[in-house]
Structures are given as C-alpha cells and as structure tokens.
Amino acid sequence: MSQDLQPTNPEPSPLGGRYKIISELAAGGFGQTFLAEDLHLPSHPRCVVKQLKPQTKDPKALLMARRLFDTEAQALYKLGSHDQIPRLLAHFEDNQEFYLAQEFVEGEPLTEELVPGQPWSETQVVALLQDILQVLAFVHQQQVIHRDLKPPNLIRRKRDGRIVLIDFGAVKQVSTQIVEPDDGQTNLTISIGTKGYMPNEQVAGNPRFSSDVYAVGRLGIQALTGLHPKRLGEDPVTGELNWREVSGDSEGEHHTVQISPELAEILDCMVRYDFRDRYPTAVEALEALRSLPSAILDLIPPPQPIPDITEAPTYLELSLSGTKKQTDSEVDKYPTESEVELTPTNIWLPTQAPEMSSTTNGNLDTTAPLEDQQIYSSDSNSATAKSEPEEKPRWWRKPGSIVAIVVALAAVGASVLMGKTMLSSLSTNQIVDRRTPTTSPNPSPASSAVQSPTPPPSLEKPQPAELLKEAERLRQAGESQQALELYDQVIALKPNMAEAYWGRCYSLNNLKKPNEAIVACNDALDLKPNYAEALWSKGSALDQQKLPLDALQLYERATKIKPNFTEAWVDYGIALQGFGRSEEAIRALDKAIALRRNSAEAWSTKGEALWNLGRFDRAIAALDKALQIEPDHPKARKLREKARKELGR
C-alpha cells in the first residue's frame, strides 16, 4: 500500500479506556452501534458497543438520563443470565454520552427466514412461537417489557439454531426523555416500537406485558401467511385483525389460511385489539401453546445449527472493507430506527403496567428448555478477526443465499422496571457461568496464527498472584500509573480476578479518570457483587463526576457489607455532611475514628459537622486533633482559622 493511502489521523482513544472501535455497524436516531475489541481481555474478543445520545445538554435532563441509564443497565445485567439473551458486559458514560457493551453473537435475523409469499407450515410456526415465548416468559418474570419485538431483533443463533432476543426497547428512553427545565419533570416520552408489531396502547405510550404478546402473535401470523403485518387489514368495526383469509398475488384473489382451530384460537387471543382480552403475559401464552394437541407438538423439529459457508465473504468482511451495498430489497427487509414510532405521547410511568397474572401460581417453569436443548458456553472466535479476509470463518448461509450477517447487538435497554420481583428458579442446566470469559476449545488455524509466540522454556512466566502483590505495593505507595500497568497484566493472565479490576479502578480514580474507573469497578462487581472495596471506589469515581447522591448510596452499601471498612465510613460521613446531615455524619465519622484514630479527614469533617450544629467547643477540639495528625490539612486549617476569628480562640 502506498504511503499516501495511510491514515493521517491519530487513532482515537478506546471508549471507556477499554473498547477499541473497529467499525460502525448501524446508526439511527437513538445513537450508533459499533463493532469493537475488548482490550482488557486476552485475545481482545469482539463485542458490540451501543452509543446512546441524550437529545439535550440540560443538566437536569442529563441527570435524569444518567439515572435511567444506570437503572435500565442493571436490568440488562440480570436478563443476561438467560442463555438466549446476550450478556451485558459493561455500561459506562463518556463525554455525556452513554454506552453499552454487549456480547457478540453469530447468527441471522429472522428477517432472512420470513420471505414474502412463502408461508411456513403450522409446525414451524409453533416451534418459533414456543422458542420466543420461553425467553419472553423469563423476561416478563423479571418485570421487564421488551417493547420492540420484530424480525430484526430475533436472531437465529448459528451454533444451535435457537432464537436470541436483542435490542430491548427502553434504554432508548435515555435518548428520548425531554425535561422541563423549570420543574425537572419529564413531560414527553417517545413511543418506542415498530409499526405492524405495536398494539394501540403501546403507540399511545402505555406498553404492557401483553404488548409483547401481541408482537409475538403478529410474528406468528406473518410466518403462517407469508405476509408482512402492514399488508393485513383490520375489521372496521371491532378493530380485530383479518388474517384467516388473505389476499393472493392476483387482484381479487383470496385464500383461507390452513391452520388448526386450536392454534388459530391462540393467535387470535394474542393479537386482540383490547389488551385486556389478550394473554396477560408470555407465561400464559406459553402455557396455552403447550396445551396444543400432541399431534401438533410431537411433530416440532429440534432446532438445528446454521451451517458454515466458505465460498462467499461475510457481511462483516464486506462492511469492514466498505464494499457492502444495500439493495432495495434489503432495505425493505431490514427496518431501521427511522421506522420506530416517534409520536409524542403522554409520559409512561412504569407503575402503571399490569401485575403478573396470578393464574400461574408461580408453578409454571417458563424458562425450561425444550427437551432437546443443549448447554453451550458463550464463544466469540474473536481472534479470527486479525487474519486475512480469505482465512476468516464463514458464519452461516440461508438456503439459496450467500449473504452472511453479523448480529449488530444494538441491544439496549430493559424496559418497564416495575418494582421488586421474585426471580423464578432456573434449573442448573440452564445457567451458564457468565463471569469467566470462555474461548473456543478448538481454535481455527487463523486464530492460532495471531497468538503470541510461546516463550522459551527457560523463561518463567510471572504468576498473577505475584504481579497482583507488586501492583498492590505500588498502589499503596501512590504509584498509580505503574500499578495500573501491572493490574492490566494480571487481568490479561487471569481475567476473573476481581481484585485486579478493583485495583485498576482505585488507580484510575487517583489518576482522575473516573469514567474508566467506573468501568473497572463494574467489572469487579460483576465478579463479586458484594465487593465492598469496589463499591467504595465506584462511589469515589461518582464523586469526581459530581454525583454525590449516587456516591453516598454506594458508601452506605460498602459500610453495611464490611462494617470495619474505615475508608468507606470516612467517605460516607463526608458525603452525609455534604448534604447537611450533620448528626448522621458525626455517627459515621465516630465509627471511622473508632477503627482508625489517626484519620485527619475524619476529625476535620467531624469538626465541620459539630460547628454546623453549634457545638463549638467540641468542634474546635476535633479540628485541633485533625491538625495534630496533619498540620497542613487544608479544610481543618480553614475552619480553625474561622473559629479564631469568630470566637477569639
């Protein structure tokens, strides 16, 4: 390649200090989606990073968006425990924009299978409905509504042929909330969903669990008839769908859909115009489907892996080379975010959604796999990305097609968090350990070719424990940059060591890089959810981001998990005093002082709290103690000088 073709711009910094952007996969009104490499894990596995852009710079609106984003991300972490929902790997903020990093999945969108004019058999439709509803029942049991079920968001996974749910709708609210500057209240919500798959209550901004059931019913009817939902009419009086008799290709031609009365009744109930006449949740819809005659259920074929291809470049290769062009037919098949309803509506309050139906009594195992389901761990085959294009693996082919698709997990946001929920127990053969990154047991020649050469036998590799010990020494000595480099080495050797991620977070805080610190602390907390040190350090990062209330809550959690954690008690007391809660601050600081009497910061803040309460003698004694420990402590010196001027002593 000639020199003038080389890029002249410097390579951008990794997002969140971790994710190197490879290429843009999609763009729309809510943000962009990127293919990225995770630089913190061995072999730099690929993932998908979704950017969400709030539509305002108003501080109150950004604060609301930030809290909503964090809440919805927490729901996504929980949903990722299901094998047919991509894992959320991390969520972070960078330059007032929000990012989600999600598991990279190989497969094809259901759009490829729903060919216009080619109806499916009844057995195929039942198999599809059952696969979708099993996952959706789990989602509804977590008190979450998907809100954007449509063919592009249902992925036929390559390795086992299962349907994977992506692109949850509600984190898009982070980009669409509009706030009144005067009172800080949201006065407008964008209705999220896609025409043809949205019932009327969702269009009006009031999605319910049965709104998802409606979308699945429309998908089933689309498969059964071979017609896109937009081509189906409604009864002008009742508003119900007219789908049992559909128009043919010729003008005036009609034919009756061939379907058993039992399945027809189920589909009718799923797509009723009035949400009160539908199955309340996916739980009841799945139960109805399982009650179909055995003559139908016994004919359901097991899902099959999608075969590899070798003779054509993949969608990913073409998109990276810039040669991929969309034909008109492809544009029709892949709806973009511009098709999402953008109708202003009344605010949607999560508490308005219906409760789970009591008809199941909690006994239905809605997440149990089909009998033939097998257990797989997540793999990415990421190393192949560094090989030459002709050596890259071919992921799948639909019969009669040579187009391969990379699933852009524009995965975003769990929807409708409606209070505390009871997580239904999953059988052990359904739960995959999400903490330890997995790799393919049989790497391809291409992936082997890019791995680091094996060191000579005479060179002894450093052990993670030894590196961690040295990193801790450097951290405690205040050598944050050097400690950070060693923590990264530890993570490369042992990616599931929570202590290394916490050390990384602590060091990044000292280097005044709170965005990256939060990512590291989230990694630590993913491995150890009750990791007091990580909660405390994340609170410190939030403090640097001027989010004192969020920080205070994390400090409080840290002290409850680890009651002898001096630093957490000190910062908890400082945070309480920052909100003027002086009595509570004194109690917290007294606990810190009882654990470590030589904390100048604790004595100084206690002096400030006592001064605010008018207890001047005790305030002066506390400030003198702080200055005895640290004569140049700035806050203590300032307050002590104030006492001399106002009290003369």
C-alpha positions in Angstrom: 0.0 0.0 0.0 1.4 3.4 -1.0 2.2 5.9 1.8 -0.4 8.4 0.7 -3.1 5.9 1.4 -2.1 5.5 5.1 -4.5 7.2 7.5 -3.2 10.6 8.8 -5.4 11.0 11.8 -4.2 9.6 15.1 -6.0 6.5 16.4 -8.8 7.5 18.7 -8.7 6.5 22.4 -10.6 3.4 23.3 -14.1 4.1 24.6 -14.1 3.9 28.4 -10.4 3.2 28.2 -11.2 -0.3 27.1 -13.2 -0.8 23.8 -11.4 -0.2 20.6 -13.8 0.6 17.8 -13.4 -1.5 14.6 -16.3 -0.3 12.6 -19.7 1.3 12.7 -22.5 -1.3 12.3 -25.5 0.8 12.5 -26.7 4.4 13.1 -30.1 5.8 13.9 -32.0 8.5 15.8 -31.1 6.9 19.2 -27.4 6.6 18.6 -24.8 4.4 16.9 -23.7 0.8 17.1 -20.1 -0.3 16.8 -18.2 -3.5 16.4 -15.3 -3.3 19.0 -12.5 -5.2 20.6 -12.2 -5.6 24.4 -8.6 -4.6 25.1 -8.7 -5.8 28.6 -9.3 -9.5 27.9 -6.9 -12.0 26.3 -7.0 -12.2 22.5 -9.2 -9.0 22.5 -12.5 -10.6 21.9 -15.1 -8.8 19.9 -18.2 -7.2 21.3 -20.8 -4.8 20.3 -20.9 -1.2 21.7 -24.1 0.8 21.6 -23.9 4.5 22.0 -26.9 6.4 23.3 -27.1 10.2 22.8 -29.3 12.2 25.1 -31.1 14.8 23.0 -30.4 17.6 25.4 -27.5 19.2 27.3 -29.7 20.5 30.1 -28.1 19.4 33.4 -31.4 18.2 34.9 -32.2 16.2 31.8 -28.8 14.6 31.8 -29.1 13.7 35.5 -32.4 12.0 34.8 -31.0 10.3 31.7 -28.0 9.1 33.7 -30.1 7.6 36.5 -32.5 6.0 34.0 -29.5 4.6 32.0 -28.0 3.0 35.1 -31.3 1.5 36.2 -32.0 0.0 32.8 -28.5 -1.3 32.6 -28.9 -3.1 35.9 -32.0 -4.9 34.4 -30.0 -5.9 31.4 -27.3 -7.5 33.6 -30.0 -9.7 35.2 -31.6 -10.6 31.9 -28.2 -11.7 30.5 -28.4 -14.7 32.8 -30.7 -16.4 30.3 -28.9 -18.3 27.6 -31.0 -16.7 24.8 -30.4 -13.1 25.8 -27.0 -11.5 25.1 -24.9 -10.6 28.2 -24.4 -7.0 29.0 -20.6 -6.8 29.6 -20.4 -3.2 30.8 -22.1 0.2 30.8 -20.3 3.5 31.1 -20.5 7.2 30.4 -18.0 9.1 28.2 -18.3 12.8 27.4 -22.0 12.9 28.5 -22.8 10.0 26.1 -23.9 6.6 27.4 -22.5 3.3 26.2 -23.5 -0.4 26.5 -21.0 -3.1 25.7 -22.7 -6.4 24.9 -21.9 -10.0 23.9 -21.2 -10.6 20.3 -23.5 -13.2 18.7 -23.2 -15.0 15.4 -26.4 -15.7 13.6 -29.0 -14.5 11.2 -32.0 -12.2 11.8 -35.4 -13.8 11.5 -35.9 -11.4 8.6 -34.0 -13.8 6.4 -36.4 -16.6 7.1 -39.7 -14.6 6.7 -39.7 -14.5 2.9 -42.8 -12.7 1.5 -45.1 -15.1 -0.3 -43.6 -18.2 1.3 -45.8 -19.2 4.3 -44.5 -21.6 6.9 -46.1 -24.8 8.0 -48.1 -24.9 11.2 -45.5 -27.0 12.9 -42.7 -24.5 12.0 -44.8 -21.6 13.4 -45.5 -23.5 16.7 -41.8 -24.1 17.1 -41.0 -20.5 16.5 -43.6 -19.2 18.9 -42.5 -21.7 21.6 -38.9 -20.7 21.3 -39.7 -17.0 21.5 -42.2 -17.3 24.3 -39.9 -19.4 26.5 -37.4 -16.5 26.6 -40.1 -13.8 26.8 -41.7 -15.5 29.8 -38.4 -15.2 31.6 -38.2 -11.5 30.6 -41.7 -10.9 31.9 -40.9 -12.6 35.2 -38.2 -10.1 35.7 -40.9 -7.4 35.4 -39.5 -6.2 32.1 -41.2 -5.4 28.8 -39.2 -5.8 25.6 -41.3 -3.3 23.6 -39.6 -3.9 20.2 -40.1 -7.5 19.2 -39.8 -7.7 15.4 -37.8 -10.0 12.9 -34.5 -8.0 13.0 -34.5 -8.2 16.8 -34.9 -12.0 16.8 -31.7 -13.8 15.9 -31.3 -17.4 14.8 -28.1 -18.3 16.6 -25.6 -20.0 14.4 -24.3 -22.6 16.9 -27.6 -24.1 17.9 -30.4 -22.6 15.9 -32.1 -21.0 18.9 -33.8 -17.7 18.9 -31.9 -14.9 20.7 -33.7 -11.7 21.8 -31.8 -8.5 21.2 -32.4 -4.7 21.2 -34.6 -4.3 24.2 -36.5 -1.1 23.8 -36.4 1.0 26.9 -32.8 2.1 27.3 -33.6 4.1 24.2 -35.6 6.3 26.7 -32.2 7.6 27.7 -32.0 9.3 24.3 -35.7 10.4 24.2 -36.6 11.9 27.6 -37.4 15.5 27.4 -37.3 17.5 30.7 -39.0 20.8 31.7 -36.1 23.0 33.0 -38.4 24.7 35.5 -39.6 21.7 37.5 -37.3 18.9 36.2 -40.3 16.7 35.3 -40.5 14.7 32.2 -43.3 16.0 30.0 -42.8 13.9 26.9 -41.9 10.3 26.0 -41.2 9.0 22.6 -43.2 5.9 21.8 -40.7 3.1 21.1 -41.5 0.2 18.8 -42.2 -0.7 15.1 -45.3 -0.3 13.1 -47.1 -3.5 12.4 -45.8 -5.1 15.6 -47.1 -2.5 18.1 -50.6 -2.6 19.6 -52.5 0.6 20.1 -51.8 1.0 23.8 -48.1 0.9 23.0 -48.4 3.5 20.3 -50.1 5.7 22.9 -47.1 5.3 25.2 -48.5 2.8 27.6 -46.8 -0.5 26.9 -47.8 -3.6 28.9 -46.7 -7.2 29.1 -49.5 -8.1 26.7 -48.0 -5.6 24.2 -45.1 -8.1 23.8 -47.6 -10.9 23.4 -49.3 -9.0 20.6 -46.0 -8.6 18.8 -45.2 -12.3 19.0 -48.7 -13.1 17.7 -48.1 -10.8 14.8 -44.8 -12.6 14.1 -46.6 -16.0 14.1 -49.3 -14.7 11.7 -46.6 -13.2 9.4 -44.8 -16.6 9.3 -48.1 -18.5 8.7 -49.4 -16.2 6.0 -46.2 -15.1 4.3 -47.5 -11.5 4.5 -45.9 -8.6 6.3 -48.1 -7.2 9.1 -48.6 -4.0 7.1 -50.4 -6.0 4.4 -53.1 -7.4 6.8 -56.3 -5.5 7.3 -58.5 -4.9 10.3 -62.2 -5.2 10.9 -63.5 -1.6 10.6 -66.0 -2.1 13.4 -64.1 -4.2 16.0 -60.5 -3.3 15.1 -59.5 -7.0 15.1 -57.1 -8.4 12.5 -58.5 -10.1 9.4 -55.8 -12.7 8.9 -57.6 -16.0 8.4 -58.4 -15.1 4.8 -55.6 -13.3 3.0 -55.2 -11.7 -0.4 -53.3 -13.6 -3.1 -51.0 -12.2 -5.8 -53.7 -11.7 -8.3 -56.3 -8.9 -7.9 -59.4 -10.1 -6.1 -57.8 -13.4 -5.2 -58.3 -14.7 -1.6 -57.4 -17.9 0.1 -58.0 -19.3 3.6 -55.0 -19.9 5.8 -54.6 -23.6 6.6 -54.4 -23.9 10.4 -55.8 -26.0 13.1 -58.6 -24.3 15.1 -56.6 -24.7 18.4 -53.6 -22.7 17.1 -55.9 -20.2 15.4 -57.6 -19.5 18.7 -54.3 -19.0 20.4 -53.1 -16.5 17.8 -56.4 -14.6 17.9 -56.1 -14.2 21.6 -52.5 -13.0 21.3 -53.4 -10.2 18.9 -56.7 -8.9 20.3 -57.2 -5.2 19.8 -58.0 -4.6 23.5 -55.1 -5.6 25.8 -57.5 -6.9 28.4 -58.6 -9.6 26.0 -55.1 -10.9 25.4 -53.0 -13.3 27.4 -51.7 -11.0 30.2 -48.0 -12.2 29.8 -45.9 -14.6 27.9 -46.3 -17.0 30.7 -50.0 -17.6 29.9 -49.4 -17.6 26.1 -46.7 -20.3 26.5 -49.0 -22.3 28.7 -51.7 -22.2 26.1 -49.3 -23.2 23.4 -48.1 -26.2 25.4 -51.7 -27.3 25.6 -52.0 -27.8 21.9 -52.8 -31.4 20.8 -49.9 -33.8 20.8 -50.5 -34.4 17.1 -49.0 -30.9 16.6 -46.5 -30.8 19.4 -44.9 -34.2 18.6 -44.1 -33.0 15.1 -42.0 -30.0 16.2 -38.4 -30.5 14.9 -35.5 -29.7 17.1 -33.5 -26.5 16.3 -30.5 -27.1 14.1 -27.2 -25.2 14.0 -26.8 -22.9 10.9 -24.2 -24.4 8.5 -21.0 -22.7 7.8 -20.1 -21.4 4.3 -16.7 -21.0 2.7 -17.3 -19.6 -0.8 -18.5 -16.1 0.0 -17.3 -13.2 2.1 -19.3 -12.5 5.2 -21.4 -9.4 5.9 -18.7 -8.3 8.4 -15.9 -8.6 5.9 -17.8 -6.6 3.4 -18.8 -3.9 5.9 -15.2 -3.5 7.1 -13.9 -3.2 3.5 -16.6 -0.7 2.7 -17.9 -2.6 -0.3 -21.2 -3.7 1.2 -24.2 -2.0 -0.6 -27.8 -2.4 0.3 -30.2 -3.3 -2.4 -33.8 -2.0 -2.4 -35.0 -5.4 -1.3 -32.5 -5.5 1.6 -33.7 -2.1 2.7 -37.2 -3.5 2.9 -36.1 -6.5 4.8 -34.1 -4.6 7.5 -36.1 -1.9 9.2 -34.1 0.9 10.5 -34.6 3.1 13.6 -36.4 5.6 11.3 -39.3 3.2 11.3 -39.6 3.4 15.1 -42.6 5.3 16.2 -41.6 8.8 17.1 -45.1 10.1 18.0 -45.0 12.3 21.1 -47.2 10.8 23.9 -48.0 11.2 27.5 -45.4 10.2 29.9 -45.3 6.5 30.5 -45.0 5.5 34.2 -43.7 2.0 34.9 -46.0 1.7 37.9 -49.0 1.8 35.5 -48.2 -1.6 33.9 -50.2 -4.6 35.0 -49.0 -7.1 37.6 -48.1 -10.6 36.7 -51.2 -12.8 36.4 -51.9 -14.9 39.4 -53.2 -17.8 37.3 -49.8 -19.4 37.2 -49.3 -19.5 40.9 -45.6 -19.4 40.2 -45.5 -23.0 39.3 -45.1 -22.9 35.6 -41.5 -23.4 34.5 -41.5 -20.9 31.8 -37.8 -20.9 31.2 -37.3 -24.6 30.9 -35.6 -25.5 27.6 -37.1 -27.9 25.1 -36.2 -31.5 25.8 -33.6 -31.4 23.1 -31.9 -28.2 24.2 -28.2 -28.5 24.9 -26.0 -26.3 27.0 -23.4 -24.1 25.4 -21.0 -21.6 26.8 -20.5 -18.2 25.1 -17.8 -18.1 22.5 -16.7 -15.3 20.1 -14.0 -16.7 17.9 -12.6 -13.3 18.1 -9.0 -13.9 17.2 -10.1 -14.7 13.6 -10.6 -11.0 13.0 -6.9 -10.5 12.7 -6.4 -12.9 9.9 -6.5 -12.2 6.2 -10.1 -11.9 4.8 -9.8 -15.2 2.8 -9.0 -17.0 6.0 -11.9 -15.7 8.1 -14.6 -18.1 9.1 -17.9 -18.1 7.3 -20.7 -18.0 9.8 -23.9 -19.2 8.1 -25.9 -19.4 5.0 -29.6 -19.4 4.5 -30.6 -21.9 1.7 -30.4 -20.1 -1.6 -28.4 -17.2 -0.2 -24.7 -16.4 0.2 -25.2 -13.3 2.4 -23.9 -13.7 5.9 -25.0 -11.3 8.7 -23.1 -10.2 11.8 -25.6 -9.6 14.5 -25.3 -6.0 15.5 -26.4 -6.2 19.0 -27.9 -2.7 19.1 -29.0 -4.1 22.3 -30.5 -1.7 24.5 -32.3 -1.5 27.4 -34.5 -3.4 29.5 -37.9 -1.8 29.8 -40.5 -1.2 32.4 -38.8 -1.9 35.7 -41.8 -2.4 37.9 -40.7 -2.9 41.4 -39.1 -5.8 43.1 -39.7 -9.1 41.5 -39.3 -12.7 42.5 -36.7 -14.3 40.2 -38.0 -17.7 39.3 -35.5 -20.5 39.9 -33.7 -21.8 36.8 -32.6 -25.3 36.6 -28.8 -25.8 36.8 -28.6 -27.0 33.2 -29.9 -23.6 32.0 -27.4 -21.3 33.7 -24.1 -20.6 32.1 -21.4 -19.0 34.3 -21.1 -15.6 32.8 -18.1 -14.4 34.9 -15.2 -16.2 33.3 -14.6 -15.4 29.6 -14.6 -18.5 27.5 -12.7 -19.3 24.4 -13.2 -21.8 21.6 -11.8 -25.2 22.7 -10.6 -25.8 19.1 -9.1 -22.6 17.7 -9.0 -22.2 14.0 -5.7 -22.1 12.2 -6.3 -18.4 11.6 -6.7 -17.7 15.3 -3.7 -19.8 16.1 -1.6 -17.8 13.7 -2.2 -14.5 15.5 -1.5 -15.7 19.0 1.6 -14.6 20.8 4.6 -16.9 20.3 5.3 -19.4 23.1 8.2 -18.1 25.3 11.3 -20.2 25.5 11.2 -22.9 28.2 14.0 -21.2 30.1 11.8 -18.0 30.7 9.5 -18.4 33.6 6.2 -16.6 33.2 5.2 -14.2 36.0 2.3 -15.6 38.1 -0.8 -13.5 38.5 -0.6 -13.6 42.3 3.0 -12.2 42.2 2.0 -9.5 39.8 -1.0 -8.6 41.9 1.1 -8.4 45.1 3.5 -6.0 43.4 0.7 -3.9 41.9 -0.8 -3.6 45.4 2.5 -2.4 46.7 2.7 0.2 44.0 -0.9 1.3 44.6 -0.3 1.7 48.3 2.9 3.7 47.6 0.9 6.1 45.4 2.5 4.9 42.1 -0.9 4.7 40.4 0.3 4.6 36.7 2.8 1.8 37.4 0.2 -0.1 39.5 -2.3 0.3 36.7 0.1 -1.3 34.1 0.6 -4.3 36.4 -3.1 -4.7 37.1 -3.6 -4.9 33.3 -1.0 -7.7 33.2 -2.8 -9.6 35.9 -6.1 -9.3 34.1 -4.5 -10.5 30.8 -3.3 -13.6 32.7 -6.3 -14.2 34.9 -9.4 -12.3 33.7 -11.7 -13.4 36.5 -9.6 -11.9 39.3 -11.9 -9.2 40.9 -9.1 -7.8 43.0 -7.2 -6.7 39.9 -10.2 -4.9 38.5 -10.7 -3.1 41.8 -7.0 -2.1 41.9 -7.4 -0.8 38.4 -10.5 1.2 39.5 -8.7 2.6 42.5 -5.6 3.7 40.4 -7.8 5.3 37.8 -9.5 7.3 40.4 -6.1 8.6 41.6 -5.3 9.5 38.0 -8.6 11.5 37.8 -10.1 9.2 35.2 -13.5 8.5 36.8 -15.2 7.2 33.6 -12.6 4.4 33.1 -12.6 3.8 36.9 -16.4 3.1 36.8 -15.9 0.5 34.0 -13.2 -1.2 36.1 -15.3 -1.2 39.2 -18.3 -2.6 37.3 -16.1 -5.5 36.1 -15.1 -6.2 39.7 -18.7 -6.1 40.9 -19.7 -8.4 38.1 -17.3 -11.0 39.5 -18.1 -10.1 43.2 -21.4 -8.3 43.6 -20.8 -7.6 47.3 -17.3 -6.4 46.9 -17.1 -3.5 49.4 -13.9 -2.0 48.1 -15.3 -1.9 44.6 -18.5 -0.2 45.8 -16.5 2.3 47.7 -14.1 3.1 44.8 -17.1 3.4 42.4 -18.5 5.9 44.8 -15.3 7.9 44.7 -15.5 7.9 40.9 -19.1 9.1 41.0 -18.0 11.9 43.4 -15.5 13.0 40.8 -18.3 13.1 38.3 -20.3 15.4 40.7 -22.8 12.7 41.5 -22.7 12.9 45.3 -26.1 11.3 46.0 -25.2 8.2 43.9 -21.8 8.1 45.7 -23.4 8.3 49.1 -25.6 5.3 48.4 -22.6 3.2 47.4 -20.6 4.3 50.5 -23.5 3.3 52.7 -23.7 -0.2 51.0 -20.0 -0.7 51.4 -20.2 0.0 55.2 -23.1 -2.4 55.6 -21.2 -5.2 53.7 -18.0 -4.5 55.6 -18.6 -2.8 58.9 -14.9 -2.4 59.7 -14.1 -0.6 56.4 -12.6 2.7 57.7 -12.2 4.5 54.4 -15.9 3.8 53.5 -17.1 5.2 56.8 -14.9 8.3 56.3 -16.3 9.0 52.8 -19.8 8.1 54.0 -19.5 10.7 56.7 -18.1 13.3 54.3 -21.0 12.7 51.9 -23.6 13.0 54.6 -22.1 16.3 55.8 -22.1 17.5 52.2 -25.9 17.1 52.2 -26.1 18.9 55.6 -27.0 15.7 57.5 -24.6 16.6 60.3 -25.9 14.3 63.0 -25.7 11.3 60.8 -22.3 12.4 59.6 -21.0 12.5 63.1 -22.2 9.0 63.8 -20.5 7.7 60.7 -17.2 9.6 61.4 -17.2 8.3 65.0 -17.2 4.8 63.6 -14.4 5.6 61.3 -12.4 7.2 64.2 -13.0 4.2 66.4 -11.5 2.0 63.7 -8.6 4.4 63.0 -7.9 7.3 65.3 -5.3 8.9 63.0 -7.6 9.9 60.2 -7.2 13.7 59.8 -10.0 13.8 57.2 -12.5 12.1 59.7 -11.6 14.5 62.5 -11.7 17.5 60.2 -15.2 16.6 58.8 -16.4 15.8 62.3 -15.3 19.3 63.4 -17.2 20.8 60.5 -20.4 18.9 61.4 -20.1 19.9 65.1 -19.6 23.5 64.1 -22.7 23.4 61.9 -24.7 22.1 64.9 -23.4 25.0 67.1 -21.2 22.7 69.3 -18.2 25.0 69.1 -16.1 23.6 71.9 -16.2 20.1 70.6 -15.7 21.4 67.0 -12.5 23.1 68.0 -11.2 20.0 69.8 -11.9 17.9 66.7 -10.2 20.4 64.4 -7.2 20.6 66.7 -6.9 16.8 66.6 -7.0 16.9 62.8 -4.2 19.4 62.7 -2.2 17.4 65.3 -2.3 14.5 62.9 -1.8 16.6 59.7 -0.7 20.1 60.4 -1.3 21.3 56.8 -4.7 19.8 56.4 -6.5 22.5 54.3 -10.0 22.1 55.5 -9.1 21.8 59.1 -6.8 24.9 58.9 -9.6 26.9 57.2 -12.2 26.0 59.8 -9.8 26.5 62.7 -9.0 30.0 61.4 -12.7 30.7 61.2 -13.1 29.7 64.8 -10.3 32.1 65.9 -11.9 35.0 64.1 -15.5 34.4 65.2 -14.9 33.1 68.8 -11.5 34.6 69.5 -9.9 31.3 70.4 
